[in-house]
Amino acid sequence: MTQTAHTPVLQQTDALPQTRVLIVDDHPMVAAGIRAILETYDDIHIVGTLSNGRDAIDRVAELDPDVMLLDLNMPQISGLTATEIILERRPDTRILILSMHDSPEYISTALSHGAMGYLLKDVPTEEVKLAIDTVMQGRRYLCTGASESLKPLANDAREPLTSREQTILLELAQGRSNKEVAIALDISVRTVETHRKNIKRKLGIASTAGLTRYAMEHGVLQGTGQGR
C-alpha cells in the first residue's frame, strides 16, 4: 500500500491591523458590556478596562491605547480633567467620550478639551465601532443625539470660556476651594483665583453659588456624580 506524502498546509495570515482600545468606566457592567461587544471584532484589541480617571492617567503610557473610551461619570478625577491631562502627555491618543447626557454645553466642553468624539450610552452597539473607526481616520465623531444637541450653540454670542476655565468651573462648581483646585490641577492658587475672576466676568456671575447654579443648569455637573 502506497502512502501519500502530506504537504504541510501553510495558513495565510491576512490579519487586520488591530486598534488598541482602553475602556474607562466606573460602572463594571457598562465596561464589561462594551468590552464584550468590541471583542467580537477581529481588528479591535482591548488593552484593558479601568474604573476611574486617576488610573487612566497613571496607566495610559503602560497600556498604550490608540483609542480611549472615557466615561465622564467617574470618581477621583472627572473625565474632562482626565482628558486634558492625558492629551497633554500623549497627544496622539484619540479620546471618545461616553455619557448618558446630551447637554450641548457639556458636549461642547468635552470637545474643547480635546476629545475627538462623543457617544451617548444608548447608541446602537455597531455605532461604537463606527466611532472608533472614524477617529482612527483622524475625523471627529458625534453620535446623532450629540450632534443635534450642539445646534443651539451656534446662536450663542457669549464670550466662550477657555478649556482651562471650563475645567476650573467644573472643579469650583463641585464645591472645591481655590487651594483644592490648585492641588488637583497642579497650578498655583493665584492662577486659580485669576481664572475664577475671568469666569465670573465672562458669565456675568458674581458669586460662587451662581457658578454652581450655572453649572447645574447647563449640564456641567452631570458627568461628575452630582448630577446623577
Secondary structure, DSSP 8 states (H G I E B T S, - for coil): ------------------EEEEEE-S-HHHHHHHHHHHTTSTTEEEEEEESSHHHHHHHHHHH--SEEEEESS-SSS-HHHHHHHHHHH-TT-EEEEEES---HHHHHHHHHTT-SEEEETTS-HHHHHHHHHHHHTT--EE-HHHHHHHGGGGG--S----HHHHHHHHHHHTT--HHHHHHHHT--HHHHHHHHHHHHHHHT--SHHHHHHHHHHTTTTTTTTTT-
